[in-house]
């Protein structure tokens, strides 16, 4: 998850509140009282979007579908499909020749924390369509009231990786209803924040919560999704995972990523890992490659217990009994960042790298042909 400078300042501002939060964690049945916080942004209201699209054999372009907003992992796995629905959205690319008589495989694409980026998600939708795959580019920000003018911090803390995961599964459901798409041959690929969602979607608990009635994703592709979360996955859906990372991307702790990937293998998935030794982060983007001054996390693990509650170094970040209220969870997530203050580092390589783009595109298309065709 890519973090930016305003978050570093906020982390320092809320460190004194952590002792209060830790005390609340000792009372699992009590609803927590939030510590005194800096002035927080108000989460925007969800906009009114068009009705869910009734997909036909030729449907393509902007589509709308039903999704959910769990916000946190404990809510996702405990409530899942019982959560209220609202409209989600994406753009569907349909390859030439796709029809009900000749249904094609498909890929759900999940963007990163910066949103749909020039040079990346839409371009991959077109690339995949040219190679014979339908592709659905999910927009998980706009349906939750986030726009291009919304501050980055509000976006990344107001819409979580678990919301992105819910949208990925909502995209799976939408594509499974498309007459020209084969529901048994749908993959999911995600970039950075979206890469985290791709790995979360591999957990059998998540599929059971969101789409137990559908064939699972047939393949998963994680582009440089940070690996600081340990969900203690016991069983995956069984689908394979392709992991693509840069050796010069400090925002990805490669040792932690290797540990997460080993856990997924043990839990039932074949995992292929490719590390491009001289690559940084987001090599597909059009912005020039170079070092930035943004913070990232290193040296901390968010450890999730059996009920889906995270802790860091023994400090519970969401006290059990916390109501599944998005605004309260948003505030808790901001406060909880203080426990990771010592793990906030600054500066990593990011931006355009055409040589790595060529190599990773080859790996992507080869993996999809092996798993979907």
C-alpha positions as CSV (number, residue, x, y, z in Angstrom):
1,X,0.0,0.0,0.0
2,X,1.7,3.2,-1.1
3,X,1.7,5.9,1.6
4,X,2.3,9.6,1.1
5,X,3.8,12.4,3.1
6,X,0.6,13.6,4.9
7,X,0.3,10.2,6.5
8,X,3.8,10.4,8.0
9,X,2.8,13.6,9.8
10,X,-0.4,12.1,11.0
11,X,1.4,9.1,12.4
12,X,3.6,11.4,14.6
13,X,0.5,13.3,15.7
14,X,-1.4,10.3,16.9
15,X,1.4,8.3,18.7
16,X,0.3,9.5,22.2
17,X,-3.2,8.0,21.6
18,X,-1.9,4.5,21.2
19,X,-1.6,3.8,25.0
20,X,-5.3,4.6,25.3
21,X,-6.1,2.2,22.4
22,X,-4.1,-0.6,23.9
23,X,-6.0,-0.2,27.2
24,X,-9.3,-0.5,25.4
25,X,-8.1,-3.7,23.7
26,X,-8.0,-5.4,27.1
27,X,-11.8,-5.2,27.3
28,X,-13.0,-7.3,24.4
29,X,-16.7,-6.9,25.0
30,X,-16.8,-3.2,25.5
31,X,-17.4,-0.9,22.5
32,X,-14.2,1.2,22.3
33,X,-14.2,4.9,22.9
34,X,-12.0,6.6,20.3
35,X,-9.0,8.5,21.6
36,X,-8.7,12.2,21.0
37,X,-7.8,12.7,17.4
38,X,-6.5,15.4,15.1
39,X,-9.3,16.9,13.0
40,X,-10.2,14.1,10.6
41,X,-11.6,14.4,7.1
42,X,-15.2,13.4,6.7
43,X,-15.8,10.4,4.5
44,X,-17.8,11.4,1.4
45,X,-21.2,10.0,0.8
46,X,-21.6,7.3,-1.8
47,X,-22.9,8.8,-5.1
48,X,-26.0,7.7,-6.9
49,X,-24.9,5.6,-9.9
50,X,-26.9,4.1,-12.7
51,X,-28.7,0.8,-12.1
52,X,-26.8,-2.4,-12.5
53,X,-26.1,-3.2,-16.1
54,X,-28.0,-6.1,-17.6
55,X,-25.2,-7.7,-19.6
56,X,-25.9,-9.0,-23.1
57,X,-23.7,-10.8,-25.6
58,X,-22.3,-7.6,-26.9
59,X,-22.1,-5.5,-23.7
60,X,-18.8,-3.6,-23.3
61,X,-17.7,-0.2,-22.1
62,X,-18.8,1.3,-18.8
63,X,-20.8,-1.2,-16.7
64,X,-22.4,-1.1,-13.2
65,X,-22.9,-3.9,-10.8
66,X,-23.8,-4.7,-7.2
67,X,-20.9,-4.7,-4.7
68,X,-20.3,-4.3,-0.9
69,X,-18.0,-2.3,1.4
70,X,-16.7,-4.4,4.2
71,X,-13.9,-2.0,5.1
72,X,-12.1,-4.4,7.4
73,X,-11.2,-8.1,7.2
74,X,-13.2,-9.2,10.3
75,X,-16.3,-7.7,8.7
76,X,-15.6,-9.3,5.3
77,X,-15.2,-12.8,6.7
78,X,-18.0,-12.7,9.2
79,X,-20.7,-10.8,7.2
80,X,-19.6,-11.1,3.6
81,X,-22.7,-11.5,1.4
82,X,-25.0,-10.2,4.2
83,X,-23.5,-6.7,3.9
84,X,-25.8,-4.2,2.2
85,X,-25.1,-3.7,-1.5
86,X,-24.4,-0.5,-3.4
87,X,-23.4,0.1,-7.0
88,X,-19.9,-0.6,-8.2
89,X,-18.5,0.2,-11.6
90,X,-15.8,-0.7,-14.2
91,X,-15.0,-0.6,-17.9
92,X,-15.3,-3.8,-19.9
93,X,-13.1,-4.5,-22.9
94,X,-14.5,-7.3,-25.1
95,X,-12.3,-9.0,-27.7
96,X,-13.4,-9.4,-31.3
97,X,-15.2,-12.6,-31.9
98,X,-16.5,-13.1,-28.4
99,X,-20.0,-14.5,-28.5
100,X,-22.4,-16.8,-26.6
101,X,-21.4,-19.6,-29.0
102,X,-17.7,-18.8,-28.5
103,X,-17.3,-17.5,-24.9
104,X,-13.9,-16.1,-24.1
105,X,-11.8,-16.0,-20.9
106,X,-11.6,-12.8,-18.9
107,X,-9.5,-10.9,-16.4
108,X,-10.7,-8.5,-13.6
109,X,-8.1,-5.7,-13.2
110,X,-7.8,-3.9,-9.8
111,X,-6.0,-0.6,-9.8
112,X,-3.5,0.7,-7.2
113,X,-3.9,3.3,-4.4
114,X,-3.3,6.2,-6.8
115,X,-6.4,5.2,-8.8
116,X,-6.6,4.3,-12.5
117,X,-3.2,5.4,-13.8
118,X,-2.1,6.6,-17.2
119,X,-0.2,3.8,-19.0
120,X,-1.6,1.0,-16.8
121,X,-5.1,-0.3,-16.2
122,X,-6.9,0.9,-19.3
123,X,-3.8,0.0,-21.5
124,X,-3.8,-3.5,-20.0
125,X,-7.5,-3.8,-20.7
126,X,-6.8,-3.1,-24.4
127,X,-3.7,-5.3,-24.4
128,X,-5.7,-8.3,-23.0
129,X,-8.6,-7.7,-25.5
130,X,-6.2,-7.7,-28.4
131,X,-4.9,-11.1,-27.1
132,X,-8.4,-12.6,-26.9
133,X,-9.4,-11.9,-23.3
134,X,-12.3,-9.8,-22.0
135,X,-11.0,-7.4,-19.3
136,X,-12.9,-5.5,-16.6
137,X,-11.1,-2.5,-15.2
138,X,-12.6,-1.9,-11.7
139,X,-12.9,1.6,-10.3
140,X,-13.2,1.1,-6.5
141,X,-12.9,4.8,-5.7
142,X,-15.7,6.6,-7.5
143,X,-18.5,4.4,-6.2
144,X,-17.4,5.3,-2.7
145,X,-17.4,9.0,-3.3
146,X,-13.7,9.5,-4.0
147,X,-12.8,11.7,-6.9
148,X,-9.7,13.1,-8.5
149,X,-9.8,16.0,-6.1
150,X,-10.2,13.9,-2.9
151,X,-7.0,14.0,-0.8
152,X,-4.8,11.0,-1.2
153,X,-4.9,10.2,2.5
154,X,-8.7,10.2,2.5
155,X,-8.7,7.8,-0.5
156,X,-6.3,5.3,0.9
157,X,-7.7,5.2,4.4
158,X,-11.3,5.6,3.4
159,X,-11.3,2.8,0.8
160,X,-9.4,-0.3,1.9
161,X,-7.8,-3.3,0.3
162,X,-10.8,-5.3,1.6
163,X,-13.2,-3.0,-0.3
164,X,-11.1,-3.6,-3.4
165,X,-11.3,-7.3,-2.8
166,X,-15.1,-7.1,-2.6
167,X,-15.2,-5.2,-5.9
168,X,-13.0,-7.9,-7.5
169,X,-15.5,-10.5,-6.5
170,X,-18.4,-8.3,-7.6
171,X,-16.6,-8.1,-11.0
172,X,-16.3,-11.9,-11.1
173,X,-20.1,-12.1,-10.5
174,X,-20.8,-9.6,-13.2
175,X,-18.5,-11.2,-15.8
176,X,-19.9,-14.7,-14.9
177,X,-23.3,-13.4,-16.1
178,X,-22.0,-12.1,-19.5
179,X,-23.1,-14.5,-22.2
180,X,-19.9,-14.1,-24.2
181,X,-17.6,-14.9,-21.2
182,X,-16.7,-18.3,-19.8
183,X,-17.4,-18.1,-16.0
184,X,-14.9,-20.9,-15.4
185,X,-12.0,-19.0,-17.0
186,X,-11.9,-15.6,-15.2
187,X,-8.6,-14.4,-13.6
188,X,-7.9,-11.4,-11.4
189,X,-4.8,-9.1,-11.6
190,X,-4.0,-6.1,-9.4
191,X,-1.4,-3.4,-9.1
192,X,0.2,-2.4,-5.7
193,X,-2.9,-1.9,-3.4
194,X,-4.8,-4.0,-6.0
195,X,-2.1,-6.7,-5.8
196,X,-2.8,-6.9,-2.0
197,X,-6.5,-7.4,-2.9
198,X,-5.5,-10.2,-5.4
199,X,-3.8,-12.2,-2.7
200,X,-6.6,-11.6,-0.2
201,X,-9.0,-12.9,-2.9
202,X,-7.1,-16.2,-2.9
203,X,-8.1,-17.0,0.7
204,X,-10.9,-19.6,0.7
205,X,-12.6,-17.8,3.6
206,X,-13.0,-14.7,1.4
207,X,-14.5,-16.6,-1.5
208,X,-16.9,-18.4,1.0
209,X,-17.9,-15.0,2.3
210,X,-18.4,-13.2,-1.1
211,X,-19.1,-15.7,-3.9
212,X,-19.5,-19.4,-2.7
213,X,-22.0,-20.0,-5.5
214,X,-19.6,-19.1,-8.3
215,X,-16.6,-20.8,-9.8
216,X,-13.5,-19.3,-8.1
217,X,-11.1,-17.1,-10.0
218,X,-9.1,-19.4,-12.2
219,X,-5.8,-17.5,-11.7
220,X,-4.4,-14.5,-9.7
221,X,-1.7,-12.0,-10.7
222,X,-0.1,-9.8,-8.1
223,X,1.9,-6.8,-9.4
224,X,4.1,-5.6,-6.5
225,X,1.5,-5.7,-3.8
226,X,3.2,-5.0,-0.4
227,X,3.4,-8.0,1.9
228,X,3.1,-6.6,5.5
229,X,-0.1,-8.5,6.3
230,X,-0.2,-12.0,7.6
231,X,-3.7,-13.6,7.4
232,X,-2.5,-17.0,8.4
233,X,-4.3,-18.5,5.4
234,X,-5.1,-22.2,6.0
235,X,-6.8,-22.9,2.6
236,X,-6.7,-21.1,-0.7
237,X,-9.2,-21.5,-3.5
238,X,-6.6,-23.7,-5.2
239,X,-6.0,-21.2,-8.0
240,X,-2.4,-20.4,-9.1
241,X,-0.7,-17.1,-8.3
242,X,1.9,-15.2,-10.4
243,X,3.9,-12.7,-8.4
244,X,5.8,-9.9,-10.2
245,X,8.1,-7.6,-8.2
246,X,11.1,-5.2,-8.6
247,X,14.4,-5.8,-6.8
248,X,14.8,-2.1,-6.4
249,X,11.3,-1.5,-5.0
250,X,11.8,-0.8,-1.3
251,X,8.1,-0.6,-0.8
252,X,8.0,-4.4,-1.3
253,X,9.9,-6.3,1.5
254,X,11.0,-9.3,-0.7
255,X,11.7,-11.5,2.3
256,X,8.1,-10.8,3.7
257,X,6.7,-11.5,0.2
258,X,8.6,-14.8,0.0
259,X,7.1,-15.8,3.4
260,X,3.5,-14.8,2.2
261,X,4.0,-16.8,-1.0
262,X,5.3,-19.8,0.9
263,X,2.2,-19.7,3.1
264,X,-0.1,-19.7,0.1
265,X,1.8,-22.7,-1.4
266,X,1.3,-24.5,1.9
267,X,-2.4,-23.6,1.8
268,X,-3.0,-25.1,-1.6
269,X,-1.9,-22.8,-4.5
270,X,0.9,-23.0,-7.0
271,X,2.8,-19.8,-6.7
272,X,5.3,-18.5,-9.4
273,X,7.5,-15.6,-8.4
274,X,9.4,-13.3,-10.7
275,X,11.7,-10.6,-9.4
276,X,13.1,-8.1,-11.9
277,X,16.4,-7.3,-10.3
278,X,16.7,-3.7,-11.4
279,X,13.0,-2.8,-11.5
280,X,11.3,-0.4,-9.1
281,X,7.6,0.1,-8.3
282,X,4.8,0.8,-11.0
283,X,7.1,0.2,-14.0
284,X,4.1,0.5,-16.3
285,X,3.3,4.1,-15.4
286,X,4.1,6.9,-17.8
287,X,5.8,9.0,-15.1
288,X,9.6,9.0,-15.4
289,X,11.4,6.4,-13.3
290,X,13.2,7.8,-10.2
291,X,13.3,8.0,-6.4
292,X,10.5,9.6,-4.6
293,X,10.2,10.9,-1.1
294,X,7.0,9.0,-0.1
295,X,6.8,6.9,3.1
296,X,6.3,3.1,3.0
297,X,6.2,0.4,5.7
298,X,9.1,-2.0,6.4
299,X,9.7,-4.1,9.5
300,X,6.1,-4.3,10.7
301,X,3.7,-7.2,10.2
302,X,-0.1,-6.8,10.6
303,X,-1.0,-10.1,12.2
304,X,-4.6,-11.2,11.8
305,X,-6.2,-13.5,14.3
306,X,-8.8,-16.2,13.6
307,X,-11.6,-13.7,13.8
308,X,-9.9,-11.3,11.4
309,X,-8.7,-8.7,13.8
310,X,-5.2,-7.2,13.2
311,X,-2.5,-6.5,15.7
312,X,1.1,-5.2,15.5
313,X,3.7,-6.4,18.0
314,X,0.9,-7.5,20.3
315,X,-1.1,-4.3,20.1
316,X,-4.7,-4.8,18.9
317,X,-5.6,-2.3,16.2
318,X,-9.3,-3.0,16.2
319,X,-10.6,-3.9,19.7
320,X,-13.0,-6.9,19.6
321,X,-16.6,-5.6,19.9
322,X,-15.9,-2.6,17.7
323,X,-19.1,-1.8,15.7
324,X,-18.9,-2.5,11.9
325,X,-19.3,1.2,11.3
326,X,-17.2,2.6,8.4
327,X,-16.6,6.1,9.9
328,X,-15.5,4.6,13.2
329,X,-13.3,2.0,11.5
330,X,-11.8,4.9,9.4
331,X,-10.9,6.8,12.5
332,X,-9.4,3.7,14.2
333,X,-7.3,3.0,11.1
334,X,-5.9,6.5,11.2
335,X,-5.1,6.2,15.0
336,X,-3.7,2.7,14.6
337,X,-1.1,4.0,12.2
338,X,0.8,5.3,15.1
339,X,1.8,1.8,16.3
340,X,3.7,1.5,13.0
341,X,5.6,4.8,13.3
342,X,8.9,3.0,13.8
343,X,8.3,1.1,10.6
344,X,7.7,4.1,8.3
345,X,10.6,4.5,5.9
346,X,11.0,7.1,3.2
347,X,11.8,6.9,-0.5
348,X,11.6,4.2,-3.1
349,X,12.1,3.8,-6.9
350,X,9.0,4.2,-8.9
351,X,8.0,4.9,-12.5
352,X,8.4,4.0,-16.2
353,X,10.7,1.1,-17.1
354,X,10.0,-0.1,-20.6
355,X,12.4,-3.0,-20.5
356,X,10.7,-4.4,-17.4
357,X,7.2,-3.7,-18.9
358,X,8.1,-5.9,-21.9
359,X,9.3,-8.7,-19.7
360,X,6.4,-8.6,-17.4
361,X,3.8,-8.4,-20.2
362,X,5.4,-11.6,-21.6
363,X,5.1,-13.3,-18.2
364,X,1.5,-12.1,-17.8
365,X,0.3,-13.4,-21.2
366,X,2.2,-16.7,-20.9
367,X,0.7,-17.3,-17.4
368,X,-2.8,-16.5,-18.7
369,X,-2.4,-18.9,-21.6
370,X,-1.3,-21.6,-19.3
371,X,-4.1,-21.1,-16.8
372,X,-7.1,-19.9,-18.9
373,X,-6.8,-21.5,-22.3
